[in-house]
């Protein structure tokens, strides 16, 4: 039986959704990125006019927090009653605003673009126009990519604009920061996560935050089903049971330090 076999599909979906935190500035774990968070808060401070001429470019590898910050920034702006657009390479043309829409958006406070390194030709052309229109309107501009502006394979004039504002590199979270995130998420869902268990998880399992949170969610469901507290032995039991159900040979668990 799988860890969630005793749960109805609706109940299982509800549990999964409950473990997905909406990105906010407050639940962003800065780690070594406190300067980036401070710069973003400064960009968003006050009314739309306060962000006139301000631009911020964030860059870093996968799971460095770029998308979290962009989504959180847009949510913060919208929460203040202003408009914000978040664009990316996978957004269809029908969802991109026109230049007229930008020019007429009197309450537009933020134009945010994610994964600019993957923009194709028409997206680059469109973004160039949107950037200029937003700048004339005086709204903030926030962009993110996987490398520094000078290294982006974009058209020259657009690459130059990515470098007009402040550019900051995001560093991945270290283990101490990941433990703080896991402890916060676990506590929010009533799961007691001891330090030795979180250290074991970080030492022996996938280290990206999405996989770590999913593992916590599964462990919480498994612990509730068995009426036991979360522990290293319970985690091993869950993983071995999952491997057996999938037909895979269970991997030997490393000895507990």
Long-range contacts (C-beta under 8 A, 24 or more apart in sequence): 1-241, 1-245, 2-241, 2-242, 2-245, 3-218, 3-221, 3-222, 3-225, 3-238, 3-241, 3-242, 4-218, 4-221, 6-225, 7-221, 15-217, 15-221, 16-217, 18-189, 19-185, 19-189, 19-213, 19-214, 19-216, 19-217, 19-220, 21-185, 21-188, 22-75, 23-67, 23-68, 23-69, 23-71, 23-72, 23-75, 24-72, 24-75, 24-76, 25-69, 25-72, 25-73, 25-76, 27-184, 28-65, 28-68, 28-69, 28-72, 29-65, 29-173, 29-177, 29-180, 29-181, 29-184, 30-177, 31-171, 31-172, 31-173, 31-174, 31-177, 32-171, 32-174, 32-177, 33-64, 33-65, 33-168, 33-170, 33-171, 35-168, 36-69, 36-168, 36-170, 37-69, 39-166, 39-168, 40-69, 40-73, 40-142, 43-73, 43-140, 43-142, 44-73, 44-76, 44-77, 44-109, 44-110, 44-140, 47-82, 47-109, 48-82, 48-107, 48-108, 48-109, 48-138, 48-139, 48-140, 49-138, 51-109, 51-110, 51-138, 51-139, 51-140, 52-138, 52-139, 53-135, 53-138, 54-140, 54-141, 54-165, 55-140, 55-141, 55-142, 55-143, 55-164, 55-165, 55-166, 56-140, 56-141, 56-142, 56-143, 56-165, 56-166, 56-167, 56-168, 57-142, 57-143, 57-144, 57-145, 57-149, 57-162, 57-163, 57-165, 57-166, 57-167, 57-168, 58-142, 58-143, 58-144, 58-145, 58-167, 58-168, 58-169, 58-170, 59-144, 59-145, 59-146, 59-147, 59-148, 59-149, 59-167, 59-168, 59-169, 59-170, 60-146, 60-169, 60-170, 60-171, 60-172, 61-146, 61-172, 62-146, 62-208, 63-172, 63-208, 63-209, 63-210, 64-170, 64-171, 64-172, 65-170, 65-173, 66-114, 66-144, 66-145, 66-170, 67-114, 67-144, 69-144, 70-112, 70-114, 70-142, 70-144, 73-110, 73-112, 73-142, 74-110, 74-112, 77-109, 77-110, 80-109, 81-107, 82-107, 82-108, 82-109, 82-110, 83-107, 83-108, 83-109, 83-110, 84-108, 84-109, 84-110, 84-111, 84-112, 85-110, 85-111, 85-112, 86-112, 86-113, 86-114, 87-111, 87-112, 87-113, 87-114, 87-127, 87-130, 88-113, 88-114, 88-115, 89-115, 89-118, 89-119, 89-120, 89-123, 93-122, 96-126, 96-130, 97-130, 99-129, 99-130, 99-133, 102-130, 102-133, 102-134, 102-137, 103-133, 103-136, 103-137, 105-137, 108-134, 108-137, 108-139, 109-139, 109-140, 110-139, 110-140, 110-141, 110-142, 111-139, 111-140, 111-141, 111-142, 112-141, 112-142, 112-143, 113-142, 113-143, 113-144, 114-143, 114-144, 115-144, 115-145, 115-146, 116-143, 116-144, 116-145, 116-152, 116-154, 116-162, 117-145, 117-146, 117-147, 117-152, 117-153, 117-154, 119-154, 124-154, 124-155, 124-158, 127-158, 128-155, 128-157, 128-158, 128-161, 131-158, 131-161, 141-165, 173-209, 175-199, 175-202, 178-202, 178-207, 178-209, 178-212, 181-209, 182-212, 182-213, 182-216, 185-213, 185-216, 186-216, 186-220, 189-216, 189-220, 190-220, 191-216, 191-219, 191-220, 191-223, 191-230, 192-229, 192-230, 193-230, 194-230, 194-231, 196-232, 197-230, 197-231, 197-232, 197-235, 200-232, 200-235, 200-256, 201-235, 203-254, 203-257, 204-253, 204-254, 232-256
